[in-house]
């Protein structure tokens, strides 16, 4: 954990969140500024700044985050589709520098995004 990281503080319970899932590897909670009816952030408990800072040892947790998103999408009955997104760097919209996967669904999502 990184003491000045917003998401590390959420994982530790120092900052409240609407938790939807937690296990020994990831923590998932409702986004405070949702862009779809379902907008959940899935974060690893290991502090990784972003995808470009990840290394091969992080491959398992990155895949596990996607599987956690699929589990949550299934629980929320998003049968017609959903999107998972990693924003990498400020120009892509990353504002918290602890890697996090967005799960978006519950409405038709247009393409291209952004």
Gaussian input, Z-matrix of N, CA and C with variables (Angstrom, degrees):
# hf/3-21g

backbone

0 1
 N
 C     1     B1
 C     2     B2     1     A1
 N     3     B3     2     A2     1     D1
 C     4     B4     3     A3     2     D2
 C     5     B5     4     A4     3     D3
 N     6     B6     5     A5     4     D4
 C     7     B7     6     A6     5     D5
 C     8     B8     7     A7     6     D6
 N     9     B9     8     A8     7     D7
 C    10    B10     9     A9     8     D8
 C    11    B11    10    A10     9     D9
 N    12    B12    11    A11    10    D10
 C    13    B13    12    A12    11    D11
 C    14    B14    13    A13    12    D12
 N    15    B15    14    A14    13    D13
 C    16    B16    15    A15    14    D14
 C    17    B17    16    A16    15    D15
 N    18    B18    17    A17    16    D16
 C    19    B19    18    A18    17    D17
 C    20    B20    19    A19    18    D18
 N    21    B21    20    A20    19    D19
 C    22    B22    21    A21    20    D20
 C    23    B23    22    A22    21    D21
 N    24    B24    23    A23    22    D22
 C    25    B25    24    A24    23    D23
 C    26    B26    25    A25    24    D24
 N    27    B27    26    A26    25    D25
 C    28    B28    27    A27    26    D26
 C    29    B29    28    A28    27    D27
 N    30    B30    29    A29    28    D28
 C    31    B31    30    A30    29    D29
 C    32    B32    31    A31    30    D30
 N    33    B33    32    A32    31    D31
 C    34    B34    33    A33    32    D32
 C    35    B35    34    A34    33    D33
 N    36    B36    35    A35    34    D34
 C    37    B37    36    A36    35    D35
 C    38    B38    37    A37    36    D36
 N    39    B39    38    A38    37    D37
 C    40    B40    39    A39    38    D38
 C    41    B41    40    A40    39    D39
 N    42    B42    41    A41    40    D40
 C    43    B43    42    A42    41    D41
 C    44    B44    43    A43    42    D42
 N    45    B45    44    A44    43    D43
 C    46    B46    45    A45    44    D44
 C    47    B47    46    A46    45    D45
 N    48    B48    47    A47    46    D46
 C    49    B49    48    A48    47    D47
 C    50    B50    49    A49    48    D48
 N    51    B51    50    A50    49    D49
 C    52    B52    51    A51    50    D50
 C    53    B53    52    A52    51    D51
 N    54    B54    53    A53    52    D52
 C    55    B55    54    A54    53    D53
 C    56    B56    55    A55    54    D54
 N    57    B57    56    A56    55    D55
 C    58    B58    57    A57    56    D56
 C    59    B59    58    A58    57    D57
 N    60    B60    59    A59    58    D58
 C    61    B61    60    A60    59    D59
 C    62    B62    61    A61    60    D60
 N    63    B63    62    A62    61    D61
 C    64    B64    63    A63    62    D62
 C    65    B65    64    A64    63    D63
 N    66    B66    65    A65    64    D64
 C    67    B67    66    A66    65    D65
 C    68    B68    67    A67    66    D66
 N    69    B69    68    A68    67    D67
 C    70    B70    69    A69    68    D68
 C    71    B71    70    A70    69    D69
 N    72    B72    71    A71    70    D70
 C    73    B73    72    A72    71    D71
 C    74    B74    73    A73    72    D72
 N    75    B75    74    A74    73    D73
 C    76    B76    75    A75    74    D74
 C    77    B77    76    A76    75    D75
 N    78    B78    77    A77    76    D76
 C    79    B79    78    A78    77    D77
 C    80    B80    79    A79    78    D78
 N    81    B81    80    A80    79    D79
 C    82    B82    81    A81    80    D80
 C    83    B83    82    A82    81    D81
 N    84    B84    83    A83    82    D82
 C    85    B85    84    A84    83    D83
 C    86    B86    85    A85    84    D84
 N    87    B87    86    A86    85    D85
 C    88    B88    87    A87    86    D86
 C    89    B89    88    A88    87    D87
 N    90    B90    89    A89    88    D88
 C    91    B91    90    A90    89    D89
 C    92    B92    91    A91    90    D90
 N    93    B93    92    A92    91    D91
 C    94    B94    93    A93    92    D92
 C    95    B95    94    A94    93    D93
 N    96    B96    95    A95    94    D94
 C    97    B97    96    A96    95    D95
 C    98    B98    97    A97    96    D96
 N    99    B99    98    A98    97    D97
 C   100   B100    99    A99    98    D98
 C   101   B101   100   A100    99    D99
 N   102   B102   101   A101   100   D100
 C   103   B103   102   A102   101   D101
 C   104   B104   103   A103   102   D102
 N   105   B105   104   A104   103   D103
 C   106   B106   105   A105   104   D104
 C   107   B107   106   A106   105   D105
 N   108   B108   107   A107   106   D106
 C   109   B109   108   A108   107   D107
 C   110   B110   109   A109   108   D108
 N   111   B111   110   A110   109   D109
 C   112   B112   111   A111   110   D110
 C   113   B113   112   A112   111   D111
 N   114   B114   113   A113   112   D112
 C   115   B115   114   A114   113   D113
 C   116   B116   115   A115   114   D114
 N   117   B117   116   A116   115   D115
 C   118   B118   117   A117   116   D116
 C   119   B119   118   A118   117   D117
 N   120   B120   119   A119   118   D118
 C   121   B121   120   A120   119   D119
 C   122   B122   121   A121   120   D120
 N   123   B123   122   A122   121   D121
 C   124   B124   123   A123   122   D122
 C   125   B125   124   A124   123   D123
 N   126   B126   125   A125   124   D124
 C   127   B127   126   A126   125   D125
 C   128   B128   127   A127   126   D126
 N   129   B129   128   A128   127   D127
 C   130   B130   129   A129   128   D128
 C   131   B131   130   A130   129   D129
 N   132   B132   131   A131   130   D130
 C   133   B133   132   A132   131   D131
 C   134   B134   133   A133   132   D132
 N   135   B135   134   A134   133   D133
 C   136   B136   135   A135   134   D134
 C   137   B137   136   A136   135   D135
 N   138   B138   137   A137   136   D136
 C   139   B139   138   A138   137   D137
 C   140   B140   139   A139   138   D138
 N   141   B141   140   A140   139   D139
 C   142   B142   141   A141   140   D140
 C   143   B143   142   A142   141   D141
 N   144   B144   143   A143   142   D142
 C   145   B145   144   A144   143   D143
 C   146   B146   145   A145   144   D144
 N   147   B147   146   A146   145   D145
 C   148   B148   147   A147   146   D146
 C   149   B149   148   A148   147   D147
 N   150   B150   149   A149   148   D148
 C   151   B151   150   A150   149   D149
 C   152   B152   151   A151   150   D150
 N   153   B153   152   A152   151   D151
 C   154   B154   153   A153   152   D152
 C   155   B155   154   A154   153   D153
 N   156   B156   155   A155   154   D154
 C   157   B157   156   A156   155   D155
 C   158   B158   157   A157   156   D156
 N   159   B159   158   A158   157   D157
 C   160   B160   159   A159   158   D158
 C   161   B161   160   A160   159   D159
 N   162   B162   161   A161   160   D160
 C   163   B163   162   A162   161   D161
 C   164   B164   163   A163   162   D162
 N   165   B165   164   A164   163   D163
 C   166   B166   165   A165   164   D164
 C   167   B167   166   A166   165   D165
 N   168   B168   167   A167   166   D166
 C   169   B169   168   A168   167   D167
 C   170   B170   169   A169   168   D168
 N   171   B171   170   A170   169   D169
 C   172   B172   171   A171   170   D170
 C   173   B173   172   A172   171   D171
 N   174   B174   173   A173   172   D172
 C   175   B175   174   A174   173   D173
 C   176   B176   175   A175   174   D174
 N   177   B177   176   A176   175   D175
 C   178   B178   177   A177   176   D176
 C   179   B179   178   A178   177   D177
 N   180   B180   179   A179   178   D178
 C   181   B181   180   A180   179   D179
 C   182   B182   181   A181   180   D180
 N   183   B183   182   A182   181   D181
 C   184   B184   183   A183   182   D182
 C   185   B185   184   A184   183   D183
 N   186   B186   185   A185   184   D184
 C   187   B187   186   A186   185   D185
 C   188   B188   187   A187   186   D186
 N   189   B189   188   A188   187   D187
 C   190   B190   189   A189   188   D188
 C   191   B191   190   A190   189   D189
 N   192   B192   191   A191   190   D190
 C   193   B193   192   A192   191   D191
 C   194   B194   193   A193   192   D192
 N   195   B195   194   A194   193   D193
 C   196   B196   195   A195   194   D194
 C   197   B197   196   A196   195   D195
 N   198   B198   197   A197   196   D196
 C   199   B199   198   A198   197   D197
 C   200   B200   199   A199   198   D198
 N   201   B201   200   A200   199   D199
 C   202   B202   201   A201   200   D200
 C   203   B203   202   A202   201   D201
 N   204   B204   203   A203   202   D202
 C   205   B205   204   A204   203   D203
 C   206   B206   205   A205   204   D204
 N   207   B207   206   A206   205   D205
 C   208   B208   207   A207   206   D206
 C   209   B209   208   A208   207   D207
 N   210   B210   209   A209   208   D208
 C   211   B211   210   A210   209   D209
 C   212   B212   211   A211   210   D210
 N   213   B213   212   A212   211   D211
 C   214   B214   213   A213   212   D212
 C   215   B215   214   A214   213   D213
 N   216   B216   215   A215   214   D214
 C   217   B217   216   A216   215   D215
 C   218   B218   217   A217   216   D216
 N   219   B219   218   A218   217   D217
 C   220   B220   219   A219   218   D218
 C   221   B221   220   A220   219   D219
 N   222   B222   221   A221   220   D220
 C   223   B223   222   A222   221   D221
 C   224   B224   223   A223   222   D222
 N   225   B225   224   A224   223   D223
 C   226   B226   225   A225   224   D224
 C   227   B227   226   A226   225   D225
 N   228   B228   227   A227   226   D226
 C   229   B229   228   A228   227   D227
 C   230   B230   229   A229   228   D228
 N   231   B231   230   A230   229   D229
 C   232   B232   231   A231   230   D230
 C   233   B233   232   A232   231   D231
 N   234   B234   233   A233   232   D232
 C   235   B235   234   A234   233   D233
 C   236   B236   235   A235   234   D234
 N   237   B237   236   A236   235   D235
 C   238   B238   237   A237   236   D236
 C   239   B239   238   A238   237   D237
 N   240   B240   239   A239   238   D238
 C   241   B241   240   A240   239   D239
 C   242   B242   241   A241   240   D240
 N   243   B243   242   A242   241   D241
 C   244   B244   243   A243   242   D242
 C   245   B245   244   A244   243   D243
 N   246   B246   245   A245   244   D244
 C   247   B247   246   A246   245   D245
 C   248   B248   247   A247   246   D246
 N   249   B249   248   A248   247   D247
 C   250   B250   249   A249   248   D248
 C   251   B251   250   A250   249   D249
 N   252   B252   251   A251   250   D250
 C   253   B253   252   A252   251   D251
 C   254   B254   253   A253   252   D252
 N   255   B255   254   A254   253   D253
 C   256   B256   255   A255   254   D254
 C   257   B257   256   A256   255   D255
 N   258   B258   257   A257   256   D256
 C   259   B259   258   A258   257   D257
 C   260   B260   259   A259   258   D258
 N   261   B261   260   A260   259   D259
 C   262   B262   261   A261   260   D260
 C   263   B263   262   A262   261   D261
 N   264   B264   263   A263   262   D262
 C   265   B265   264   A264   263   D263
 C   266   B266   265   A265   264   D264
 N   267   B267   266   A266   265   D265
 C   268   B268   267   A267   266   D266
 C   269   B269   268   A268   267   D267
 N   270   B270   269   A269   268   D268
 C   271   B271   270   A270   269   D269
 C   272   B272   271   A271   270   D270
 N   273   B273   272   A272   271   D271
 C   274   B274   273   A273   272   D272
 C   275   B275   274   A274   273   D273
 N   276   B276   275   A275   274   D274
 C   277   B277   276   A276   275   D275
 C   278   B278   277   A277   276   D276
 N   279   B279   278   A278   277   D277
 C   280   B280   279   A279   278   D278
 C   281   B281   280   A280   279   D279
 N   282   B282   281   A281   280   D280
 C   283   B283   282   A282   281   D281
 C   284   B284   283   A283   282   D282
 N   285   B285   284   A284   283   D283
 C   286   B286   285   A285   284   D284
 C   287   B287   286   A286   285   D285
 N   288   B288   287   A287   286   D286
 C   289   B289   288   A288   287   D287
 C   290   B290   289   A289   288   D288
 N   291   B291   290   A290   289   D289
 C   292   B292   291   A291   290   D290
 C   293   B293   292   A292   291   D291
 N   294   B294   293   A293   292   D292
 C   295   B295   294   A294   293   D293
 C   296   B296   295   A295   294   D294
 N   297   B297   296   A296   295   D295
 C   298   B298   297   A297   296   D296
 C   299   B299   298   A298   297   D297
 N   300   B300   299   A299   298   D298
 C   301   B301   300   A300   299   D299
 C   302   B302   301   A301   300   D300
 N   303   B303   302   A302   301   D301
 C   304   B304   303   A303   302   D302
 C   305   B305   304   A304   303   D303
 N   306   B306   305   A305   304   D304
 C   307   B307   306   A306   305   D305
 C   308   B308   307   A307   306   D306
 N   309   B309   308   A308   307   D307
 C   310   B310   309   A309   308   D308
 C   311   B311   310   A310   309   D309
 N   312   B312   311   A311   310   D310
 C   313   B313   312   A312   311   D311
 C   314   B314   313   A313   312   D312
 N   315   B315   314   A314   313   D313
 C   316   B316   315   A315   314   D314
 C   317   B317   316   A316   315   D315
 N   318   B318   317   A317   316   D316
 C   319   B319   318   A318   317   D317
 C   320   B320   319   A319   318   D318
 N   321   B321   320   A320   319   D319
 C   322   B322   321   A321   320   D320
 C   323   B323   322   A322   321   D321
 N   324   B324   323   A323   322   D322
 C   325   B325   324   A324   323   D323
 C   326   B326   325   A325   324   D324
 N   327   B327   326   A326   325   D325
 C   328   B328   327   A327   326   D326
 C   329   B329   328   A328   327   D327
 N   330   B330   329   A329   328   D328
 C   331   B331   330   A330   329   D329
 C   332   B332   331   A331   330   D330
 N   333   B333   332   A332   331   D331
 C   334   B334   333   A333   332   D332
 C   335   B335   334   A334   333   D333
 N   336   B336   335   A335   334   D334
 C   337   B337   336   A336   335   D335
 C   338   B338   337   A337   336   D336
 N   339   B339   338   A338   337   D337
 C   340   B340   339   A339   338   D338
 C   341   B341   340   A340   339   D339

   B1=1.4453
   B2=1.5311
   B3=1.3057
   B4=1.4518
   B5=1.5305
   B6=1.3335
   B7=1.4679
   B8=1.5229
   B9=1.3391
   B10=1.4625
   B11=1.5323
   B12=1.3192
   B13=1.4654
   B14=1.5311
   B15=1.3231
   B16=1.4609
   B17=1.5286
   B18=1.3332
   B19=1.4622
   B20=1.5243
   B21=1.3171
   B22=1.4684
   B23=1.5296
   B24=1.3324
   B25=1.4672
   B26=1.5306
   B27=1.3222
   B28=1.4651
   B29=1.5231
   B30=1.3168
   B31=1.4698
   B32=1.5207
   B33=1.3167
   B34=1.4726
   B35=1.5263
   B36=1.3338
   B37=1.4576
   B38=1.5158
   B39=1.3311
   B40=1.4643
   B41=1.5211
   B42=1.3333
   B43=1.4640
   B44=1.5214
   B45=1.3391
   B46=1.4688
   B47=1.5273
   B48=1.3154
   B49=1.4663
   B50=1.5158
   B51=1.3275
   B52=1.4629
   B53=1.5228
   B54=1.3257
   B55=1.4649
   B56=1.5205
   B57=1.3464
   B58=1.4610
   B59=1.5204
   B60=1.3301
   B61=1.4661
   B62=1.5205
   B63=1.3206
   B64=1.4646
   B65=1.5118
   B66=1.3058
   B67=1.4551
   B68=1.5159
   B69=1.3028
   B70=1.4675
   B71=1.5223
   B72=1.3477
   B73=1.4646
   B74=1.5235
   B75=1.3362
   B76=1.4659
   B77=1.5201
   B78=1.3253
   B79=1.4561
   B80=1.5255
   B81=1.3301
   B82=1.4656
   B83=1.5231
   B84=1.3274
   B85=1.4545
   B86=1.5247
   B87=1.3366
   B88=1.4613
   B89=1.5291
   B90=1.3341
   B91=1.4632
   B92=1.5304
   B93=1.3362
   B94=1.4659
   B95=1.5335
   B96=1.3309
   B97=1.4658
   B98=1.5293
   B99=1.3421
   B100=1.4678
   B101=1.5250
   B102=1.3281
   B103=1.4679
   B104=1.5272
   B105=1.3226
   B106=1.4647
   B107=1.5225
   B108=1.3342
   B109=1.4685
   B110=1.5321
   B111=1.3246
   B112=1.4601
   B113=1.5172
   B114=1.3229
   B115=1.4643
   B116=1.5230
   B117=1.3234
   B118=1.4596
   B119=1.5169
   B120=1.3182
   B121=1.4584
   B122=1.5213
   B123=1.3234
   B124=1.4641
   B125=1.5144
   B126=1.3437
   B127=1.4610
   B128=1.5260
   B129=1.3294
   B130=1.4606
   B131=1.5264
   B132=1.3186
   B133=1.4604
   B134=1.5296
   B135=1.3212
   B136=1.4670
   B137=1.5216
   B138=1.3227
   B139=1.4639
   B140=1.5303
   B141=1.3327
   B142=1.4669
   B143=1.5227
   B144=1.3060
   B145=1.4713
   B146=1.5263
   B147=1.3125
   B148=1.4621
   B149=1.5105
   B150=1.3262
   B151=1.4581
   B152=1.5238
   B153=1.3183
   B154=1.4706
   B155=1.5215
   B156=1.3358
   B157=1.4687
   B158=1.5306
   B159=1.3274
   B160=1.4690
   B161=1.5256
   B162=1.3179
   B163=1.4567
   B164=1.5276
   B165=1.3237
   B166=1.4702
   B167=1.5342
   B168=1.3167
   B169=1.4692
   B170=1.5261
   B171=1.3293
   B172=1.4655
   B173=1.5302
   B174=1.3152
   B175=1.4677
   B176=1.5281
   B177=1.3097
   B178=1.4669
   B179=1.5185
   B180=1.3140
   B181=1.4646
   B182=1.5339
   B183=1.3164
   B184=1.4669
   B185=1.5305
   B186=1.3143
   B187=1.4627
   B188=1.5117
   B189=1.3199
   B190=1.4625
   B191=1.5304
   B192=1.3208
   B193=1.4666
   B194=1.5282
   B195=1.3352
   B196=1.4705
   B197=1.5320
   B198=1.3306
   B199=1.4648
   B200=1.5285
   B201=1.3212
   B202=1.4717
   B203=1.5284
   B204=1.3338
   B205=1.4690
   B206=1.5245
   B207=1.3233
   B208=1.4650
   B209=1.5283
   B210=1.3162
   B211=1.4694
   B212=1.5350
   B213=1.3297
   B214=1.4627
   B215=1.5294
   B216=1.3226
   B217=1.4688
   B218=1.5269
   B219=1.3211
   B220=1.4523
   B221=1.5344
   B222=1.3265
   B223=1.4646
   B224=1.5273
   B225=1.3247
   B226=1.4649
   B227=1.5256
   B228=1.3296
   B229=1.4679
   B230=1.5311
   B231=1.3022
   B232=1.4661
   B233=1.5318
   B234=1.3571
   B235=1.4632
   B236=1.5174
   B237=1.3438
   B238=1.4649
   B239=1.5179
   B240=1.3190
   B241=1.4514
   B242=1.5133
   B243=1.3039
   B244=1.4618
   B245=1.5156
   B246=1.3081
   B247=1.4643
   B248=1.5159
   B249=1.3334
   B250=1.4564
   B251=1.5251
   B252=1.3312
   B253=1.4636
   B254=1.5214
   B255=1.3250
   B256=1.4658
   B257=1.5288
   B258=1.3133
   B259=1.4628
   B260=1.5237
   B261=1.3241
   B262=1.4598
   B263=1.5220
   B264=1.3183
   B265=1.4556
   B266=1.5112
   B267=1.3356
   B268=1.4607
   B269=1.5224
   B270=1.3297
   B271=1.4652
   B272=1.5275
   B273=1.3254
   B274=1.4693
   B275=1.5228
   B276=1.3313
   B277=1.4553
   B278=1.5103
   B279=1.3426
   B280=1.4673
   B281=1.5190
   B282=1.3432
   B283=1.4630
   B284=1.5234
   B285=1.3295
   B286=1.4640
   B287=1.5209
   B288=1.3126
   B289=1.4554
   B290=1.5304
   B291=1.3338
   B292=1.4631
   B293=1.5226
   B294=1.3100
   B295=1.4643
   B296=1.5320
   B297=1.3184
   B298=1.4578
   B299=1.5244
   B300=1.3128
   B301=1.4520
   B302=1.5222
   B303=1.3259
   B304=1.4600
   B305=1.5244
   B306=1.3152
   B307=1.4576
   B308=1.5205
   B309=1.3320
   B310=1.4676
   B311=1.5248
   B312=1.3209
   B313=1.4603
   B314=1.5093
   B315=1.3253
   B316=1.4555
   B317=1.5143
   B318=1.3198
   B319=1.4639
   B320=1.5235
   B321=1.3239
   B322=1.4599
   B323=1.5241
   B324=1.3100
   B325=1.4618
   B326=1.5222
   B327=1.3166
   B328=1.4641
   B329=1.5332
   B330=1.3375
   B331=1.4627
   B332=1.5193
   B333=1.2811
   B334=1.4593
   B335=1.5227
   B336=1.3176
   B337=1.4781
   B338=1.5237
   B339=1.3141
   B340=1.4602
   B341=1.4798
   A1=110.20
   A2=114.93
   A3=121.79
   A4=107.46
   A5=118.00
   A6=120.72
   A7=116.29
   A8=118.86
   A9=119.92
   A10=112.96
   A11=117.74
   A12=122.31
   A13=110.70
   A14=116.25
   A15=122.42
   A16=111.69
   A17=117.25
   A18=119.73
   A19=111.82
   A20=118.60
   A21=120.12
   A22=109.75
   A23=116.62
   A24=120.61
   A25=111.27
   A26=117.55
   A27=120.74
   A28=109.74
   A29=117.39
   A30=121.06
   A31=110.45
   A32=116.85
   A33=121.92
   A34=113.00
   A35=117.49
   A36=120.73
   A37=113.65
   A38=117.50
   A39=121.42
   A40=111.66
   A41=116.04
   A42=122.53
   A43=106.23
   A44=117.50
   A45=119.25
   A46=112.67
   A47=115.13
   A48=122.30
   A49=108.30
   A50=115.62
   A51=120.94
   A52=107.86
   A53=115.34
   A54=121.44
   A55=109.99
   A56=115.59
   A57=120.93
   A58=112.25
   A59=117.25
   A60=120.57
   A61=108.54
   A62=115.01
   A63=120.58
   A64=108.42
   A65=115.38
   A66=121.62
   A67=107.47
   A68=118.36
   A69=120.25
   A70=113.40
   A71=118.07
   A72=120.49
   A73=115.10
   A74=116.90
   A75=119.97
   A76=111.12
   A77=114.16
   A78=123.80
   A79=105.71
   A80=118.04
   A81=121.39
   A82=109.43
   A83=115.20
   A84=120.34
   A85=110.46
   A86=115.18
   A87=121.58
   A88=109.82
   A89=116.30
   A90=121.25
   A91=108.83
   A92=116.92
   A93=119.90
   A94=112.29
   A95=117.70
   A96=122.26
   A97=107.83
   A98=117.35
   A99=120.15
   A100=113.57
   A101=114.72
   A102=122.56
   A103=111.44
   A104=116.98
   A105=123.42
   A106=107.09
   A107=118.06
   A108=119.74
   A109=113.23
   A110=116.46
   A111=120.64
   A112=106.98
   A113=116.29
   A114=122.08
   A115=106.62
   A116=114.12
   A117=122.43
   A118=108.38
   A119=116.04
   A120=121.85
   A121=108.29
   A122=116.02
   A123=122.38
   A124=106.28
   A125=115.65
   A126=120.43
   A127=109.96
   A128=116.31
   A129=118.02
   A130=109.58
   A131=115.67
   A132=119.20
   A133=110.92
   A134=116.23
   A135=120.22
   A136=107.57
   A137=116.80
   A138=120.40
   A139=109.59
   A140=114.98
   A141=123.39
   A142=104.62
   A143=117.64
   A144=121.40
   A145=111.15
   A146=117.14
   A147=121.48
   A148=109.67
   A149=116.88
   A150=120.93
   A151=111.76
   A152=116.73
   A153=118.17
   A154=112.63
   A155=117.46
   A156=120.83
   A157=112.39
   A158=117.06
   A159=120.81
   A160=109.58
   A161=115.22
   A162=119.63
   A163=109.01
   A164=118.02
   A165=119.84
   A166=113.79
   A167=118.07
   A168=119.81
   A169=112.30
   A170=117.62
   A171=122.08
   A172=112.57
   A173=117.99
   A174=121.03
   A175=111.59
   A176=118.18
   A177=120.74
   A178=111.12
   A179=118.06
   A180=119.81
   A181=110.81
   A182=117.44
   A183=120.09
   A184=110.23
   A185=117.18
   A186=120.62
   A187=112.00
   A188=116.33
   A189=121.11
   A190=111.29
   A191=116.81
   A192=120.51
   A193=110.27
   A194=117.24
   A195=121.10
   A196=110.73
   A197=116.79
   A198=119.96
   A199=111.33
   A200=117.28
   A201=120.66
   A202=109.52
   A203=117.01
   A204=120.71
   A205=110.16
   A206=117.84
   A207=121.27
   A208=110.78
   A209=117.54
   A210=122.07
   A211=110.20
   A212=116.25
   A213=120.23
   A214=111.41
   A215=117.13
   A216=120.79
   A217=110.25
   A218=116.74
   A219=121.09
   A220=110.52
   A221=116.80
   A222=121.10
   A223=111.57
   A224=116.64
   A225=121.73
   A226=112.30
   A227=115.43
   A228=122.21
   A229=112.65
   A230=115.77
   A231=121.27
   A232=110.06
   A233=115.96
   A234=121.63
   A235=113.92
   A236=117.73
   A237=119.33
   A238=112.43
   A239=117.72
   A240=119.97
   A241=113.69
   A242=114.22
   A243=122.61
   A244=107.34
   A245=115.62
   A246=121.14
   A247=108.98
   A248=115.95
   A249=121.24
   A250=107.14
   A251=115.08
   A252=120.23
   A253=109.80
   A254=115.60
   A255=122.66
   A256=106.72
   A257=117.32
   A258=121.49
   A259=106.62
   A260=116.20
   A261=121.12
   A262=109.14
   A263=116.45
   A264=122.06
   A265=112.82
   A266=116.20
   A267=121.39
   A268=114.31
   A269=118.78
   A270=120.42
   A271=112.28
   A272=117.09
   A273=121.48
   A274=111.58
   A275=117.30
   A276=120.77
   A277=115.07
   A278=117.46
   A279=118.24
   A280=108.40
   A281=115.86
   A282=119.98
   A283=112.49
   A284=117.01
   A285=121.64
   A286=106.28
   A287=115.92
   A288=120.26
   A289=111.40
   A290=112.09
   A291=126.22
   A292=101.48
   A293=117.58
   A294=120.70
   A295=110.58
   A296=115.88
   A297=120.87
   A298=109.49
   A299=113.67
   A300=121.88
   A301=108.55
   A302=116.83
   A303=121.83
   A304=108.47
   A305=117.05
   A306=123.51
   A307=106.50
   A308=115.99
   A309=122.29
   A310=109.40
   A311=116.08
   A312=119.42
   A313=110.99
   A314=114.30
   A315=120.09
   A316=113.81
   A317=117.20
   A318=122.96
   A319=107.70
   A320=117.29
   A321=120.61
   A322=108.33
   A323=116.42
   A324=122.46
   A325=108.64
   A326=116.78
   A327=120.66
   A328=111.27
   A329=114.46
   A330=121.26
   A331=107.24
   A332=120.77
   A333=125.39
   A334=111.70
   A335=116.60
   A336=120.56
   A337=110.42
   A338=115.96
   A339=123.30
   A340=114.07
   D1=143.93
   D2=177.12
   D3=-106.71
   D4=120.51
   D5=-170.58
   D6=-60.18
   D7=-28.00
   D8=-178.00
   D9=-98.76
   D10=10.74
   D11=-177.67
   D12=-90.39
   D13=125.95
   D14=179.21
   D15=-54.93
   D16=-47.86
   D17=-176.80
   D18=-71.18
   D19=-33.29
   D20=174.45
   D21=-62.51
   D22=-39.05
   D23=178.16
   D24=-67.03
   D25=-35.06
   D26=175.93
   D27=-65.57
   D28=-45.93
   D29=178.63
   D30=-57.56
   D31=-41.58
   D32=-178.13
   D33=-76.40
   D34=-7.77
   D35=-179.68
   D36=82.73
   D37=9.13
   D38=178.68
   D39=-75.09
   D40=-25.88
   D41=176.89
   D42=-123.46
   D43=129.95
   D44=-177.68
   D45=-68.96
   D46=151.45
   D47=175.16
   D48=-150.54
   D49=165.37
   D50=173.64
   D51=-93.77
   D52=82.73
   D53=-176.93
   D54=-65.46
   D55=135.74
   D56=175.74
   D57=-117.00
   D58=-16.39
   D59=179.86
   D60=-164.80
   D61=145.10
   D62=173.30
   D63=-156.36
   D64=139.77
   D65=169.38
   D66=-142.11
   D67=-161.57
   D68=-175.90
   D69=-74.42
   D70=-11.86
   D71=-176.18
   D72=-113.79
   D73=-33.12
   D74=-175.21
   D75=-134.74
   D76=161.89
   D77=176.43
   D78=-132.90
   D79=132.15
   D80=-179.57
   D81=-126.92
   D82=139.43
   D83=-178.20
   D84=-150.28
   D85=160.37
   D86=179.27
   D87=-67.98
   D88=135.83
   D89=175.19
   D90=-67.43
   D91=139.15
   D92=-178.71
   D93=-76.67
   D94=-13.02
   D95=177.90
   D96=-130.85
   D97=70.23
   D98=-171.72
   D99=-64.35
   D100=141.79
   D101=177.99
   D102=-106.28
   D103=1.85
   D104=177.98
   D105=-158.18
   D106=164.08
   D107=178.58
   D108=-54.53
   D109=-38.17
   D110=168.86
   D111=-107.43
   D112=119.40
   D113=174.19
   D114=-144.96
   D115=95.43
   D116=-176.70
   D117=-114.00
   D118=141.64
   D119=173.61
   D120=-103.62
   D121=131.25
   D122=177.82
   D123=-114.10
   D124=120.56
   D125=-176.08
   D126=-124.51
   D127=140.70
   D128=175.01
   D129=-74.47
   D130=149.58
   D131=176.47
   D132=-72.00
   D133=-23.19
   D134=172.86
   D135=-78.45
   D136=130.92
   D137=178.50
   D138=-74.64
   D139=115.79
   D140=172.96
   D141=-127.15
   D142=125.63
   D143=-174.59
   D144=-59.24
   D145=-49.17
   D146=-177.99
   D147=-170.69
   D148=178.93
   D149=-177.21
   D150=-61.92
   D151=-38.68
   D152=-178.43
   D153=-70.47
   D154=-16.88
   D155=176.84
   D156=-95.16
   D157=-8.86
   D158=179.64
   D159=-69.20
   D160=155.35
   D161=177.01
   D162=-125.54
   D163=174.21
   D164=-177.33
   D165=-55.00
   D166=-27.88
   D167=177.55
   D168=-68.00
   D169=-15.95
   D170=-179.77
   D171=-91.70
   D172=-2.38
   D173=-176.14
   D174=-57.75
   D175=-41.30
   D176=-178.06
   D177=-62.78
   D178=-45.92
   D179=-177.82
   D180=-69.19
   D181=-33.44
   D182=178.22
   D183=-65.15
   D184=-41.98
   D185=175.26
   D186=-66.98
   D187=-38.97
   D188=-179.99
   D189=-63.28
   D190=-35.85
   D191=176.50
   D192=-59.82
   D193=-40.88
   D194=178.22
   D195=-64.97
   D196=-40.99
   D197=178.47
   D198=-66.10
   D199=-36.20
   D200=175.94
   D201=-64.38
   D202=-39.61
   D203=177.38
   D204=-62.63
   D205=-42.90
   D206=179.25
   D207=-63.03
   D208=-39.80
   D209=177.84
   D210=-61.88
   D211=-47.16
   D212=179.75
   D213=-65.35
   D214=-39.39
   D215=178.09
   D216=-62.45
   D217=-41.01
   D218=178.11
   D219=-64.21
   D220=-44.58
   D221=179.08
   D222=-61.41
   D223=-32.62
   D224=-178.55
   D225=-91.19
   D226=4.86
   D227=176.18
   D228=57.75
   D229=47.14
   D230=178.82
   D231=-89.26
   D232=51.50
   D233=-174.57
   D234=-60.69
   D235=-30.93
   D236=-176.35
   D237=-81.52
   D238=-5.65
   D239=173.94
   D240=136.65
   D241=157.84
   D242=176.22
   D243=-157.38
   D244=170.06
   D245=-179.48
   D246=-129.95
   D247=142.88
   D248=169.37
   D249=-115.67
   D250=138.20
   D251=-173.94
   D252=-137.94
   D253=135.00
   D254=167.61
   D255=-113.48
   D256=118.81
   D257=173.08
   D258=-89.85
   D259=129.03
   D260=-175.44
   D261=-118.79
   D262=104.11
   D263=178.27
   D264=90.18
   D265=162.49
   D266=-175.78
   D267=-60.72
   D268=-36.64
   D269=-178.80
   D270=-67.93
   D271=-19.75
   D272=177.03
   D273=-93.52
   D274=-3.16
   D275=178.73
   D276=102.42
   D277=3.78
   D278=177.60
   D279=-70.39
   D280=121.54
   D281=-179.63
   D282=-116.34
   D283=-16.60
   D284=174.14
   D285=-116.91
   D286=124.12
   D287=-172.49
   D288=-95.77
   D289=61.28
   D290=168.12
   D291=-140.06
   D292=115.10
   D293=-173.03
   D294=-47.99
   D295=137.77
   D296=179.02
   D297=-150.21
   D298=139.03
   D299=-179.76
   D300=-100.96
   D301=126.78
   D302=176.48
   D303=-88.70
   D304=131.10
   D305=169.61
   D306=-108.30
   D307=116.91
   D308=-177.74
   D309=-121.49
   D310=134.81
   D311=177.69
   D312=-172.96
   D313=-177.44
   D314=178.92
   D315=93.52
   D316=1.44
   D317=174.20
   D318=-154.65
   D319=165.58
   D320=176.45
   D321=-68.77
   D322=128.35
   D323=-179.82
   D324=-103.58
   D325=126.51
   D326=-177.31
   D327=-80.80
   D328=164.45
   D329=176.89
   D330=-138.81
   D331=137.08
   D332=0.56
   D333=-77.66
   D334=153.74
   D335=178.17
   D336=-74.36
   D337=165.27
   D338=171.25
   D339=65.18

